[in-house]
């Protein structure tokens, strides 16, 4: 596998690209903990290999290979790509097929499989075609005529699961009949063709625009093609070190912090936008962003502007909290006090808090001793709220966000609280903290 194999020229950014006030090179030294950023170009490449090698590469072969004196020369050509990679092996099991659909004008899909996966051809082909079809349908045209899939052998795992323009590598072949990780890795790398390849985000300085968008798309593809649902509700609990998303890749310190933020937290930020804006609006946001910024190197603010234009709403607080400051959300039921109201019923005061994160609405569920439950929506604008309610049966528990809609809530153990047993002695309620809302259960609305 020859990837990142020749000295690359830094990207030259003109005025206005990623908010630049004056044009110049986007110039960084090489860092181990970073992916890449380069400009688009036209590549014509001759690759001279021993005759028995089969070569996969970015772009397409524009001439038949020339064989002479035990050597073979391949000639490849690619336009509108920002890198060129290739792979050679005497062992590849190859297959190819043509595919077109709405959004995929016509593409030749070429497989270069490790022999251990010779029998998995159909799975690779199906995943590649289905992923391209969905990407074309959701976001816009796949502008290239080829997509090559290289599957490395078990001992070349370092080459596995990587994206290059019009060429992706699957997970290394270790098992002759792997589970869904085969498809998941492949659709992830193909999704990169859109965010890394065509939109071409700056992965040095804001890697989330590639990996988070790709991971978000990967979940959507796995659900749409294979019915495999995402594990979103629990993923936020893995967040141990939330950091800003617009941050130079090497400033995350280590690869774990980089992966946690750039892949998972960034993806959850997109899912949070989806959760707040609705799935249909989110599809429109993603499509508009892709259409507007294909081949343009956008930045985080470009994306924010698209979110605001499509939703016709202000997302400044959201982007400040979750993108630029690296916060998580934390909704909690801080306390419940419930006691007889002296007229045969019960009076309760519930304190809800929202620490960190930006204002957003949360569902609150009240459960009563008689088994009845009531759900209401708290607008979440204040950082805390006290609710006084009267009911016929004692309040048993309160849960905030019982449906797990707040995907960035990283601490869920405090989202649920059991009420203490009602006390006979009347205590003075502390109502000095925050906004007090009086409500009778059954007619509550806030
Ligand atoms: Zn990736």
Boltz pocket constraint, residues with backbone or C-beta under 6 A from the ligand:
constraints:
  - pocket:
      binder: B
      contacts: [[A, 161], [A, 188], [A, 192], [A, 211], [A, 214]]
      max_distance: 6.0
